[in-house]
Amino acid sequence: METNESIKAQKKVLRKVIKVQKSTFSKGNYLIESDNVFSQIENSPAFKDAKTVLAYWSLPREIETHRFVNKWYKHKKIILPLVVGDELELRVYNGPESMVVGPSFGILEPQKGEIFTETAIDFGIIPGMAFDLQGNRIGRGKGYYDKLLKKIDVLKVGVCLSFQLVDKIPIDSYDVVMDLVVYPQ
């Protein structure tokens, strides 16, 4: 049986490998693969039926979400996370003007939206450093999403670029498994 330290070490190595691959992937490929993933999502019955969607505002060198979020926020309630301490707070996205550089990581966050306190969300688009086809996910290492996903009832859909889909993710008891992983096809 693997120890927690062994699993942590494996995750650290995998994060480094993915970080290198991110740096060599072209901006054009990011956009092409992001469009492919979000086309699959938009055509899924679960998304079509969803009224409330948890998404995220992508960072550079992540699957690109800005166009998707801006396309759908007038048709569905789009919820974006905001880092508060060591937790994620959820806010309703009301358009690009609601995004402000946050104090935690110097990234754009929904500082101006109303706080979303419900625990049931129809559809969740979940980022990660890497995923496997069993729905296992590795994040950036802080556990923000794992903590959040244990508190809410949501269809968990991991999204990733082609190089972020790996054979096997090392997991421990803190990790939350995705219901589905969508990747470029």
N, CA, C and O of each residue as an XYZ file, in Angstrom:
740
protein
N       0.835     -1.194      0.000
C       0.000      0.000      0.000
C       0.875      1.252      0.000
O       1.876      1.336      0.712
N       0.469      2.220     -0.818
C       1.257      3.440     -0.916
C       0.991      4.361      0.270
O      -0.127      4.423      0.782
N       2.018      5.066      0.696
C       1.878      6.013      1.795
C       1.432      7.362      1.259
O       1.559      7.643      0.068
N       0.907      8.193      2.153
C       0.527      9.556      1.754
C       1.723     10.321      1.208
O       1.584     11.097      0.263
N       2.895     10.108      1.795
C       4.102     10.798      1.326
C       4.470     10.361     -0.090
O       4.882     11.180     -0.912
N       4.320      9.072     -0.369
C       4.601      8.553     -1.700
C       3.623      9.145     -2.722
O       4.022      9.531     -3.821
N       2.355      9.212     -2.354
C       1.341      9.786     -3.251
C       1.622     11.263     -3.486
O       1.530     11.737     -4.619
N       1.964     11.997     -2.429
C       2.301     13.430     -2.569
C       3.478     13.618     -3.516
O       3.468     14.519     -4.355
N       4.487     12.771     -3.382
C       5.673     12.867     -4.242
C       5.312     12.587     -5.701
O       5.785     13.277     -6.603
N       4.472     11.573     -5.930
C       4.040     11.264     -7.297
C       3.252     12.433     -7.901
O       3.431     12.767     -9.072
N       2.389     13.045     -7.102
C       1.598     14.189     -7.577
C       2.519     15.354     -7.934
O       2.319     16.025     -8.947
N       3.522     15.588     -7.103
C       4.461     16.677     -7.345
C       5.177     16.487     -8.683
O       5.322     17.433     -9.458
N       5.622     15.261     -8.946
C       6.297     14.951    -10.213
C       5.338     15.167    -11.388
O       5.713     15.768    -12.394
N       4.103     14.675    -11.259
C       3.125     14.821    -12.335
C       2.822     16.301    -12.607
O       2.709     16.706    -13.764
N       2.692     17.101    -11.556
C       2.470     18.542    -11.749
C       3.612     19.180    -12.532
O       3.375     20.018    -13.402
N       4.853     18.787    -12.228
C       6.015     19.345    -12.940
C       5.989     18.951    -14.415
O       6.267     19.776    -15.286
N       5.657     17.699    -14.692
C       5.591     17.217    -16.085
C       4.535     18.017    -16.855
O       4.795     18.477    -17.967
N       3.352     18.184    -16.268
C       2.271     18.916    -16.930
C       2.655     20.383    -17.117
O       2.355     20.974    -18.155
N       3.310     20.967    -16.130
C       3.737     22.374    -16.233
C       4.669     22.572    -17.433
O       4.549     23.562    -18.154
N       5.588     21.643    -17.644
C       6.491     21.719    -18.797
C       5.688     21.609    -20.095
O       5.920     22.364    -21.039
N       4.748     20.671    -20.138
C       3.940     20.500    -21.348
C       3.098     21.751    -21.614
O       2.927     22.144    -22.768
N       2.575     22.374    -20.568
C       1.796     23.610    -20.735
C       2.640     24.691    -21.399
O       2.161     25.425    -22.264
N       3.896     24.780    -20.986
C       4.756     25.852    -21.494
C       5.121     25.670    -22.956
O       5.492     26.638    -23.621
N       5.025     24.448    -23.474
C       5.399     24.212    -24.870
C       4.193     24.105    -25.806
O       4.360     24.002    -27.021
N       2.995     24.129    -25.251
C       1.770     24.017    -26.045
C       1.441     25.394    -26.615
O       1.442     26.375    -25.872
N       1.165     25.492    -27.896
C       0.954     26.804    -28.518
C      -0.400     27.407    -28.129
O      -1.346     26.689    -27.807
N      -0.469     28.733    -28.166
C      -1.717     29.425    -27.858
C      -2.826     28.981    -28.808
O      -3.977     28.827    -28.400
N      -2.478     28.780    -30.062
C      -3.457     28.304    -31.034
C      -4.034     26.959    -30.654
O      -5.240     26.740    -30.764
N      -3.164     26.043    -30.199
C      -3.639     24.730    -29.773
C      -4.512     24.821    -28.526
O      -5.479     24.070    -28.395
N      -4.181     25.737    -27.603
C      -5.030     25.939    -26.427
C      -6.449     26.291    -26.872
O      -7.423     25.733    -26.367
N      -6.554     27.224    -27.822
C      -7.874     27.672    -28.268
C      -8.617     26.582    -29.035
O      -9.813     26.388    -28.819
N      -7.934     25.873    -29.922
C      -8.566     24.803    -30.700
C      -9.097     23.717    -29.762
O     -10.250     23.301    -29.880
N      -8.263     23.263    -28.837
C      -8.684     22.194    -27.935
C      -9.762     22.675    -26.953
O     -10.671     21.918    -26.613
N      -9.661     23.923    -26.500
C     -10.694     24.479    -25.614
C     -12.037     24.519    -26.332
O     -13.058     24.138    -25.759
N     -12.044     24.977    -27.575
C     -13.284     25.022    -28.358
C     -13.881     23.625    -28.512
O     -15.095     23.452    -28.412
N     -13.034     22.636    -28.753
C     -13.499     21.258    -28.897
C     -14.172     20.777    -27.610
O     -15.261     20.207    -27.655
N     -13.531     21.005    -26.477
C     -14.079     20.576    -25.183
C     -15.411     21.269    -24.902
O     -16.376     20.620    -24.498
N     -15.467     22.584    -25.114
C     -16.703     23.304    -24.789
C     -17.819     23.032    -25.787
O     -18.993     23.169    -25.444
N     -17.483     22.653    -27.000
C     -18.504     22.211    -27.949
C     -19.147     20.918    -27.446
O     -20.367     20.762    -27.500
N     -18.320     19.997    -26.957
C     -18.866     18.752    -26.388
C     -19.776     19.052    -25.195
O     -20.847     18.461    -25.059
N     -19.346     19.965    -24.344
C     -20.146     20.318    -23.160
C     -21.478     20.935    -23.588
O     -22.538     20.534    -23.107
N     -21.418     21.907    -24.490
C     -22.638     22.601    -24.925
C     -23.640     21.660    -25.585
O     -24.844     21.915    -25.553
N     -23.158     20.586    -26.178
C     -24.043     19.628    -26.838
C     -24.529     18.507    -25.918
O     -25.312     17.655    -26.336
N     -24.069     18.507    -24.676
C     -24.479     17.442    -23.754
C     -25.859     17.741    -23.169
O     -26.152     18.889    -22.835
N     -26.700     16.728    -23.043
C     -28.035     16.931    -22.456
C     -27.971     17.516    -21.042
O     -28.803     18.348    -20.679
N     -26.996     17.089    -20.250
C     -26.896     17.592    -18.871
C     -26.651     19.099    -18.855
O     -27.227     19.806    -18.029
N     -25.803     19.600    -19.759
C     -25.562     21.040    -19.816
C     -26.789     21.766    -20.357
O     -27.181     22.808    -19.832
N     -27.390     21.217    -21.403
C     -28.576     21.862    -21.981
C     -29.676     22.026    -20.949
O     -30.375     23.039    -20.952
N     -29.844     21.046    -20.063
C     -30.887     21.094    -19.034
C     -30.495     21.939    -17.823
O     -31.361     22.333    -17.042
N     -29.222     22.219    -17.659
C     -28.743     22.924    -16.462
C     -29.188     24.382    -16.446
O     -29.172     25.071    -17.467
N     -29.582     24.829    -15.267
C     -29.922     26.243    -15.062
C     -28.795     26.972    -14.336
O     -28.557     28.155    -14.581
N     -28.101     26.263    -13.442
C     -26.995     26.830    -12.670
C     -25.731     26.043    -12.972
O     -25.690     24.824    -12.809
N     -24.688     26.762    -13.418
C     -23.446     26.128    -13.856
C     -22.265     26.705    -13.084
O     -22.034     27.914    -13.089
N     -21.525     25.826    -12.424
C     -20.270     26.221    -11.804
C     -19.203     26.163    -12.885
O     -19.041     25.136    -13.544
N     -18.478     27.252    -13.073
C     -17.384     27.294    -14.045
C     -16.177     27.906    -13.334
O     -16.141     27.943    -12.104
N     -15.217     28.374    -14.072
C     -14.071     29.075    -13.490
C     -13.509     30.004    -14.550
O     -13.720     29.798    -15.745
N     -12.799     31.021    -14.111
C     -12.159     31.985    -15.007
C     -10.735     31.499    -15.205
O      -9.922     31.550    -14.283
N     -10.434     31.030    -16.401
C      -9.153     30.372    -16.644
C      -7.968     31.329    -16.529
O      -8.057     32.526    -16.803
N      -6.864     30.736    -16.113
C      -5.579     31.420    -16.062
C      -4.879     31.197    -17.401
O      -5.279     30.326    -18.174
N      -3.832     31.984    -17.676
C      -3.044     31.679    -18.877
C      -2.528     30.236    -18.785
O      -2.204     29.760    -17.697
N      -2.455     29.564    -19.896
C      -1.980     28.192    -19.989
C      -2.899     27.188    -19.288
O      -2.449     26.166    -18.770
N      -4.200     27.505    -19.286
C      -5.234     26.567    -18.858
C      -6.235     26.467    -19.993
O      -6.267     27.324    -20.876
N      -7.049     25.427    -19.973
C      -8.124     25.343    -20.944
C      -8.916     26.651    -20.845
O      -9.296     27.056    -19.746
N      -9.167     27.306    -21.965
C      -9.696     28.672    -22.000
C     -11.211     28.679    -21.755
O     -11.966     28.057    -22.503
N     -11.647     29.383    -20.707
C     -13.067     29.418    -20.334
C     -13.735     30.767    -20.557
O     -14.961     30.851    -20.496
N     -12.980     31.812    -20.809
C     -13.557     33.167    -20.851
C     -14.675     33.296    -21.881
O     -15.727     33.866    -21.594
N     -14.444     32.766    -23.074
C     -15.468     32.883    -24.127
C     -16.720     32.092    -23.751
O     -17.835     32.559    -23.985
N     -16.552     30.914    -23.178
C     -17.685     30.096    -22.745
C     -18.497     30.827    -21.661
O     -19.720     30.932    -21.766
N     -17.828     31.320    -20.645
C     -18.504     32.018    -19.546
C     -19.267     33.228    -20.082
O     -20.428     33.436    -19.729
N     -18.619     34.024    -20.932
C     -19.278     35.222    -21.471
C     -20.417     34.890    -22.427
O     -21.368     35.661    -22.552
N     -20.328     33.767    -23.089
C     -21.397     33.338    -24.000
C     -22.650     32.938    -23.225
O     -23.763     33.215    -23.673
N     -22.486     32.285    -22.063
C     -23.613     31.649    -21.392
C     -24.188     32.405    -20.192
O     -25.275     32.055    -19.733
N     -23.508     33.425    -19.666
C     -23.985     34.009    -18.407
C     -25.337     34.708    -18.524
O     -26.009     34.912    -17.513
N     -25.746     35.076    -19.729
C     -27.062     35.712    -19.895
C     -28.179     34.679    -20.063
O     -29.360     35.026    -20.028
N     -27.801     33.406    -20.245
C     -28.780     32.340    -20.477
C     -28.913     31.387    -19.296
O     -29.956     30.762    -19.104
N     -27.844     31.284    -18.506
C     -27.820     30.389    -17.348
C     -27.162     31.156    -16.202
O     -26.439     32.125    -16.433
N     -27.411     30.724    -14.977
C     -26.718     31.334    -13.844
C     -25.324     30.713    -13.799
O     -25.178     29.523    -13.518
N     -24.307     31.520    -14.076
C     -22.923     31.053    -14.055
C     -22.314     31.464    -12.716
O     -22.350     32.630    -12.325
N     -21.751     30.465    -12.024
C     -21.133     30.670    -10.730
C     -19.629     30.501    -10.890
O     -19.169     29.522    -11.478
N     -18.861     31.459    -10.367
C     -17.405     31.372    -10.420
C     -16.840     31.374     -9.001
O     -17.392     32.027     -8.116
N     -15.753     30.654     -8.780
C     -15.142     30.634     -7.450
C     -14.214     31.826     -7.219
O     -13.649     32.404     -8.147
N     -14.090     32.155     -5.964
C     -13.224     33.229     -5.498
C     -12.447     32.668     -4.315
O     -13.047     32.097     -3.405
N     -11.130     32.818     -4.311
C     -10.319     32.310     -3.205
C     -10.467     33.242     -2.006
O     -10.186     34.437     -2.090
N     -10.916     32.664     -0.880
C     -11.030     33.400      0.380
C     -10.357     32.544      1.446
O     -10.903     31.525      1.869
N      -9.172     32.961      1.877
C      -8.408     32.152      2.827
C      -8.001     30.855      2.165
O      -7.349     30.863      1.121
N      -8.389     29.723      2.773
C      -8.056     28.437      2.148
C      -9.311     27.718      1.661
O      -9.360     26.490      1.598
N     -10.322     28.512      1.321
C     -11.586     27.981      0.802
C     -11.945     28.719     -0.493
O     -11.365     29.756     -0.815
N     -12.909     28.162     -1.220
C     -13.467     28.844     -2.384
C     -14.852     29.365     -2.008
O     -15.689     28.623     -1.495
N     -15.076     30.639     -2.268
C     -16.405     31.241     -2.124
C     -16.983     31.311     -3.526
O     -16.248     31.545     -4.486
N     -18.279     31.114     -3.658
C     -18.906     31.119     -4.977
C     -19.650     32.425     -5.193
O     -20.354     32.910     -4.307
N     -19.483     32.989     -6.389
C     -20.147     34.239     -6.747
C     -20.848     34.088     -8.091
O     -20.401     33.340     -8.961
N     -21.951     34.809     -8.244
C     -22.680     34.833     -9.510
C     -21.927     35.767    -10.463
O     -21.582     36.892    -10.104
N     -21.683     35.285    -11.670
C     -20.988     36.084    -12.686
C     -21.999     36.965    -13.399
O     -23.004     36.482    -13.920
N     -21.722     38.273    -13.417
C     -22.617     39.247    -14.048
C     -21.978     39.962    -15.228
O     -22.431     41.040    -15.614
N     -20.952     39.392    -15.797
C     -20.285     40.015    -16.932
C     -18.856     40.381    -16.593
O     -18.460     40.361    -15.427
N     -18.071     40.720    -17.627
C     -16.641     40.983    -17.440
C     -16.334     42.086    -16.426
O     -15.281     42.067    -15.787
N     -17.242     43.039    -16.279
C     -16.989     44.141    -15.340
C     -17.013     43.685    -13.881
O     -16.567     44.421    -13.001
N     -17.524     42.491    -13.615
C     -17.535     41.973    -12.234
C     -16.193     41.349    -11.844
O     -15.984     40.994    -10.684
N     -15.291     41.217    -12.808
C     -13.997     40.582    -12.548
C     -12.968     41.634    -12.138
O     -12.771     42.638    -12.822
N     -12.314     41.373    -10.998
C     -11.323     42.289    -10.442
C     -10.116     41.444    -10.024
O     -10.270     40.286     -9.636
N      -8.931     42.020    -10.103
C      -7.750     41.299     -9.644
C      -7.875     41.092     -8.143
O      -7.986     42.048     -7.375
N      -7.856     39.827     -7.741
C      -8.037     39.481     -6.335
C      -6.742     39.542     -5.544
O      -5.655     39.521     -6.121
N      -6.856     39.617     -4.230
C      -5.677     39.738     -3.369
C      -4.893     38.440     -3.192
O      -3.698     38.482     -2.902
N      -5.537     37.298     -3.361
C      -4.871     36.022     -3.041
C      -3.748     35.664     -3.999
O      -2.632     35.374     -3.569
N      -4.036     35.682     -5.300
C      -3.044     35.244     -6.273
C      -2.818     36.262     -7.388
O      -2.103     35.973     -8.348
N      -3.419     37.455     -7.275
C      -3.256     38.471     -8.305
C      -3.904     38.083     -9.619
O      -3.440     38.490    -10.684
N      -4.991     37.288     -9.554
C      -5.698     36.865    -10.755
C      -7.104     37.453    -10.749
O      -7.625     37.837     -9.702
N      -7.709     37.517    -11.929
C      -9.072     38.036    -12.016
C     -10.030     37.089    -11.304
O     -10.023     35.879    -11.530
N     -10.851     37.673    -10.440
C     -11.848     36.913     -9.691
C     -13.150     37.716     -9.659
O     -13.133     38.937     -9.812
N     -14.275     37.027     -9.458
C     -15.576     37.714     -9.445
C     -15.813     38.451     -8.123
O     -16.607     38.010     -7.292
N     -15.128     39.557     -7.941
C     -15.202     40.304     -6.685
C     -16.531     41.043     -6.508
O     -16.903     41.384     -5.385
N     -17.247     41.292     -7.608
C     -18.441     42.141     -7.534
C     -19.765     41.394     -7.629
O     -20.820     42.017     -7.514
N     -19.744     40.089     -7.833
C     -20.992     39.338     -7.965
C     -21.603     39.028     -6.609
O     -20.921     39.089     -5.587
N     -22.901     38.692     -6.600
C     -23.544     38.299     -5.350
C     -22.998     36.939     -4.919
O     -22.689     36.092     -5.758
N     -22.883     36.738     -3.614
C     -22.396     35.467     -3.088
C     -23.475     34.409     -3.302
O     -24.651     34.633     -3.014
N     -23.057     33.270     -3.805
C     -23.966     32.149     -4.079
C     -23.831     31.162     -2.926
O     -22.753     30.607     -2.712
N     -24.909     30.938     -2.183
C     -24.823     30.112     -0.979
C     -25.568     28.787     -1.089
O     -25.530     27.985     -0.155
N     -26.238     28.543     -2.198
C     -26.962     27.276     -2.350
C     -25.964     26.120     -2.438
O     -24.813     26.318     -2.826
N     -26.400     24.936     -2.082
C     -25.500     23.784     -2.146
C     -25.799     22.872     -3.329
O     -25.077     21.900     -3.551
N     -26.844     23.165     -4.091
C     -27.162     22.366     -5.278
C     -26.880     23.188     -6.535
O     -27.418     24.280     -6.716
N     -26.041     22.648     -7.381
C     -25.677     23.274     -8.650
C     -25.872     22.193     -9.709
O     -25.497     21.041     -9.492
N     -26.453     22.553    -10.853
C     -26.798     21.551    -11.855
C     -25.596     20.923    -12.564
O     -25.595     19.725    -12.846
N     -24.584     21.728    -12.848
C     -23.494     21.279    -13.717
C     -22.224     21.989    -13.265
O     -22.220     23.213    -13.128
N     -21.152     21.248    -13.031
C     -19.902     21.861    -12.593
C     -18.766     21.575    -13.547
O     -18.481     20.418    -13.854
N     -18.116     22.626    -14.018
C     -16.947     22.516    -14.894
C     -15.726     22.712    -13.999
O     -15.499     23.798    -13.467
N     -14.951     21.650    -13.843
C     -13.898     21.615    -12.840
C     -12.524     21.573    -13.507
O     -12.266     20.702    -14.338
N     -11.635     22.519    -13.145
C     -10.287     22.512    -13.712
C      -9.390     21.512    -12.998
O      -9.746     20.982    -11.946
N      -8.238     21.263    -13.575
C      -7.248     20.413    -12.937
C      -5.943     20.463    -13.708
O      -5.899     20.903    -14.857
N      -4.890     20.009    -13.064
C      -3.599     19.888    -13.753
C      -3.607     18.671    -14.671
O      -3.028     18.687    -15.757
N      -4.289     17.595    -14.202
C      -4.372     16.373    -14.999
C      -5.550     15.542    -14.516
O      -6.009     15.679    -13.382
N      -6.030     14.674    -15.409
C      -7.151     13.772    -15.130
C      -6.829     12.411    -15.719
O      -5.963     12.284    -16.584
N      -7.542     11.384    -15.237
C      -7.509     10.098    -15.914
C      -8.945      9.713    -16.274
O      -9.894     10.367    -15.842
N      -9.096      8.662    -17.059
C     -10.432      8.294    -17.541
C     -11.322      7.695    -16.454
O     -12.515      7.491    -16.677
N     -10.758      7.412    -15.287
C     -11.568      6.939    -14.164
C     -12.168      8.111    -13.383
O     -12.876      7.908    -12.397
N     -11.882      9.339    -13.828
C     -12.431     10.526    -13.182
C     -11.551     11.089    -12.079
O     -11.943     12.037    -11.399
N     -10.372     10.521    -11.893
C      -9.466     11.055    -10.883
C      -8.838     12.344    -11.396
O      -8.599     12.504    -12.593
N      -8.576     13.254    -10.473
C      -8.098     14.590    -10.807
C      -6.957     14.964     -9.882
O      -6.938     14.605     -8.704
N      -6.010     15.694    -10.444
C      -4.972     16.308     -9.626
C      -5.051     17.807     -9.870
O      -5.032     18.262    -11.014
N      -5.140     18.566     -8.793
C      -5.207     20.026     -8.905
C      -3.827     20.633     -8.709
O      -2.802     19.999     -8.961
N      -3.829     21.870     -8.257
C      -2.564     22.584     -8.049
C      -1.925     22.264     -6.699
O      -0.790     22.661     -6.436
N      -2.655     21.548     -5.846
C      -2.049     21.112     -4.598
C      -2.582     21.764     -3.334
O      -2.162     21.398     -2.237
N      -3.482     22.706     -3.454
C      -4.004     23.389     -2.267
C      -5.305     22.767     -1.757
O      -5.715     23.041     -0.629
N      -5.958     21.937     -2.568
C      -7.180     21.265     -2.139
C      -8.438     22.111     -2.181
O      -9.461     21.711     -1.626
N      -8.391     23.274     -2.827
C      -9.566     24.166     -2.868
C     -10.796     23.455     -3.432
O     -11.864     23.471     -2.819
N     -10.643     22.837     -4.594
C     -11.796     22.203     -5.241
C     -12.247     20.960     -4.492
O     -13.448     20.713     -4.385
N     -11.313     20.171     -3.971
C     -11.715     18.977     -3.219
C     -12.584     19.372     -2.024
O     -13.594     18.723     -1.752
N     -12.199     20.426     -1.316
C     -13.001     20.890     -0.161
C     -14.376     21.362     -0.624
O     -15.392     21.012     -0.023
N     -14.406     22.159     -1.696
C     -15.673     22.690     -2.203
C     -16.598     21.562     -2.661
O     -17.778     21.538     -2.312
N     -16.062     20.639     -3.436
C     -16.886     19.588     -4.036
C     -17.466     18.621     -3.001
O     -18.440     17.923     -3.284
N     -16.881     18.578     -1.823
C     -17.433     17.746     -0.745
C     -18.636     18.430     -0.079
O     -19.398     17.784      0.640
N     -18.800     19.731     -0.321
C     -19.874     20.499      0.329
C     -21.092     20.731     -0.556
O     -22.164     21.077     -0.057
N     -20.937     20.543     -1.868
C     -22.039     20.859     -2.781
C     -22.475     19.620     -3.555
O     -21.720     18.659     -3.702
N     -23.705     19.669     -4.043
C     -24.258     18.590     -4.860
C     -24.218     19.071     -6.308
O     -24.958     19.980     -6.685
N     -23.351     18.460     -7.117
C     -23.161     18.930     -8.487
C     -22.660     17.778     -9.361
O     -21.936     16.900     -8.892
N     -23.054     17.794    -10.627
C     -22.462     16.895    -11.612
C     -21.061     17.436    -11.885
O     -20.917     18.538    -12.413
N     -20.041     16.680    -11.535
C     -18.654     17.137    -11.611
C     -18.047     16.737    -12.956
O     -17.834     15.553    -13.220
N     -17.773     17.725    -13.798
C     -17.235     17.488    -15.133
C     -15.832     18.096    -15.208
O     -15.675     19.315    -15.280
N     -14.826     17.236    -15.191
C     -13.452     17.698    -15.333
C     -13.181     18.032    -16.784
O     -13.610     17.313    -17.686
N     -12.464     19.133    -17.009
C     -12.120     19.529    -18.381
C     -10.597     19.626    -18.496
O      -9.915     20.132    -17.605
N     -10.087     19.123    -19.629
C      -8.639     19.171    -19.801
C      -8.258     19.182    -21.275
O      -9.044     18.842    -22.160
N      -7.026     19.585    -21.490
C      -6.421     19.549    -22.815
C      -5.843     18.156    -23.041
O      -5.730     17.371    -22.100
N      -5.480     17.847    -24.274
C      -5.046     16.485    -24.615
C      -3.884     15.995    -23.756
O      -3.883     14.839    -23.333
N      -2.902     16.843    -23.490
C      -1.737     16.398    -22.731
C      -2.018     16.288    -21.227
O      -1.184     15.781    -20.477
N      -3.177     16.757    -20.790
C      -3.532     16.670    -19.373
C      -4.292     15.385    -19.036
O      -4.605     15.141    -17.870
N      -4.587     14.576    -20.031
C      -5.232     13.288    -19.810
C      -4.120     12.241    -19.696
O      -3.378     12.000    -20.649
N      -4.018     11.629    -18.526
C      -2.948     10.663    -18.269
C      -3.548      9.299    -17.945
O      -4.749      9.181    -17.702
N      -2.707      8.280    -17.944
C      -3.186      6.920    -17.693
C      -3.735      6.735    -16.288
O      -4.791      6.131    -16.101
N      -3.009      7.260    -15.291
C      -3.415      7.026    -13.911
C      -2.970      8.177    -13.030
O      -1.807      8.582    -13.053
N      -3.904      8.697    -12.256
C      -3.619      9.755    -11.287
C      -3.428      9.100     -9.917
O      -4.258      8.290     -9.506
N      -2.356      9.436     -9.210
C      -2.220      8.941     -7.843
C      -3.246      9.661     -6.960
O      -3.348     10.887     -7.002
N      -3.998      8.907     -6.168
C      -5.058      9.529     -5.374
C      -4.924      9.164     -3.902
O      -4.315      8.159     -3.534
N      -5.521     10.024     -3.074
C      -5.604      9.738     -1.645
C      -7.033     10.001     -1.180
O      -7.903     10.308     -1.995
N      -7.274      9.887      0.090
C      -8.642      9.982      0.617
C      -9.242     11.379      0.508
O     -10.456     11.534      0.636
N      -8.417     12.400      0.274
C      -8.922     13.772      0.168
C      -9.478     14.080     -1.220
O     -10.271     15.008     -1.380
N      -9.068     13.312     -2.213
C      -9.408     13.610     -3.599
C     -10.862     13.260     -3.924
O     -11.382     12.227     -3.502
N     -11.502     14.154     -4.688
C     -12.883     13.955     -5.136
C     -12.843     13.506     -6.595
O     -12.176     14.127     -7.423
N     -13.551     12.439     -6.902
C     -13.573     11.873     -8.249
C     -14.616     12.613     -9.099
O     -15.699     12.939     -8.613
N     -14.288     12.869    -10.348
C     -15.209     13.511    -11.281
C     -16.237     12.490    -11.771
O     -15.966     11.291    -11.821
N     -17.420     12.991    -12.132
C     -18.434     12.135    -12.732
C     -18.125     11.861    -14.200
O     -18.528     10.840    -14.757
N     -17.402     12.795    -14.812
C     -17.104     12.740    -16.239
C     -15.878     13.582    -16.502
O     -15.680     14.603    -15.843
N     -15.046     13.176    -17.455
C     -13.904     13.980    -17.890
C     -14.088     14.256    -19.375
O     -14.272     13.330    -20.165
N     -14.040     15.527    -19.753
C     -14.176     15.923    -21.159
C     -12.820     16.436    -21.631
O     -12.213     17.304    -21.004
N     -12.364     15.884    -22.738
C     -11.068     16.210    -23.310
C     -11.222     16.292    -24.826
O     -12.217     15.795    -25.355
N     -10.276     16.899    -25.545
C     -10.403     17.033    -27.000
C     -10.497     15.676    -27.686
O      -9.743     14.752    -27.382
N     -11.443     15.578    -28.619
C     -11.615     14.322    -29.352
C     -11.592     14.579    -30.838
O     -11.722     13.643    -31.628
